[in-house]
Amino acid sequence: MTIKYKEVYVHETSTVVGPYEKKGPLNKYFDVAYDDLYAKEKSWEKAEVQYLNNSINVLLKKIKKTTQDIDLFISGDLLNQITASSKVASNLQIPFLGVYSACGTWVEAIIIASNMLDANQAQRIICSTSSHNLSAEKQFRNPTEYGGPKPKTATFTATGGSSMYLSNEKSNIRIESSTIGKVVDLNQTDVFNMGAIMAPAAADTINKHLRDTKRQPNYYDLILTGDLGLYGKKILIDYINEEHNIDISKNYNDCGIMLYDLKKQKQVNAGGSGPVCSALVVNGLIIDKLRKKEFKKILLVATGALFSPTFLFQKTSIPAIAHAISLELVE
């Protein structure tokens, strides 16, 4: 399902990151960088709340508005019952929609916001997300104290909070269209190979978007996936070519690879993951390049593995989803 928009604009973004992201190649594009994973809090979960809350405070300062000026806050995260987003929402006292598509959560939030803005149901919306390496490890791969080695296909949950302010007031970057993805389940079960799990969902959504819009891959300066990582990226290039006869190899990259220096930061294995991974890359680097007119058209395809430890322990397969938005420079 692809939807085109007339009056949905990106005004400002904010990025708050942890120590691993601070040491990565995109450091200069982040607003706030913490030196420790606790962010002066007493738990990893409380630290994630702090990262997310800080990103909204930074954003409000940039747009010179208060919480009372915002019509709607849409956010989601990886914690059970999207607790980080709910905690922040309770402090903001802005009407709140909590969303979840795993690592595709942030783009789902943007799609909902875009639909409401284009329908003139709201005028000022903040879309946010967060993730924390250790709160995610604790929840999905417990116990962390076991210290078992991970295979090279494993990805590394990014730590941070990131927000975007959308409005139907004109700016120089707009959300041109969106494509809502389908859940794809190819009977994959390896929790340490999320790239393989999510690549078919990304292929399905990219194929749907290009066919709905009657575009070729070269229409975009860059096609970005959320967090397939090093091996998932290779799988997607091959899979979408074989299944849909689409060649994206010339203008495609993955946010999970861009967020870290994979040669120097060995602990990230195949690259970054988590819902904040794509948000940090887009809200930092990509928005900057659009403003500088180095890019004019971007297709962001955020991917998510829809699983829980409970179902995993019951030996069920891991389904995946991918949602896409088209970002365009207004000239």
Buried (B, 14 or more C-beta within 10 A) or exposed (E): EBBBBEBBBBBBBBBBBBBBBBBBBBEEBBBBBBEEBBBEBEEBBBBBBBBBBBBBBBBBEBBEBEBEEBBBBBBBBBBEEBBBBBBBBEEBEBEBBBBBBBBBBBBBBBBBBBBBBBEEEBBBBBBBBBBBBBBBBBBBBEEBEEEEEEEEBBBBBBBBBBBBBBBBEEBBBBBBBBBBBEEBBBEBEEBBBBBBBBBBBBBBBBBBBBEBBEBEBEBBBBBBBBBBBBBBBBBBBEBBBEEBEBBBEEBBBBBBBBBBBBEEBEEBBBBBBBBBBBBBBBBBBBBBBBBEEEBBBBBBBBBBBBBEEEEBEEEBBBBBBBBBBBBBBEE
